[in-house]
Amino acid sequence: MKRYLLPLGLFLALASTLALGLKRVDPQALPSPLVGRPVPAFNLTQLDAPQTRITPAQFKGQVWVLNAWASWCVSCRKEHPVLLDLARKGVVPLVGFNYQDQREPGKQWLQKHGNPYQLTVFDEDGRVGMDLGIIGVPETFVIDKQGVIRHKHAGPVTAEWVQQTLLPLLKELQRG
């Protein structure tokens, strides 16, 4: 009986440590090595105008938000009303990043649910998404006037996130 006490004690200590560690993880606070670095260069087509190419250089001189989404993404539907509200307020240019999707379903999704984006780039094969470090959609990036990523939010954006994180950050970045 005593020979089982040591393995049982070690197992319980390990399980407790893991449980405490998992309890402290905030899934929205994924650290990104790209925060503080320029947004990776890309040259993608526009979702609804395949003949038009979009690059990050087109947004230099303005603070902007890049929101990665897909028509197959359930969580993207959850955040969409928040993005529509943000677009109505005109606080910041929203750029959609249609990730690993197909063009027609993406266009239909925006027609059905409303389009909060100034424009949407189309990353069908996900290569640029990999450069951005996208793990899953939705993910949202705040980019400053010099084209540097200043914040990354993983998961659906919420009204609370907009009020507590995005708006103060935008105010700070638009001053600089």
Secondary structure, DSSP 8 states (H G I E B T S, - for coil): -GGGHHHHHHHHHHHHHHHHHHHH--TT----TTTTSB-----EEETTEEEEEE-GGGGTTS-EEEEEE-TT-HHHHHHHHHHHHHHHHT-S-EEEEEES--HHHHHHHHHHH----SEEEEESS-HHHHHHT--SS-EEEEE-TTSBEEEEEES---HHHIIIIIHHHHHHHHH-
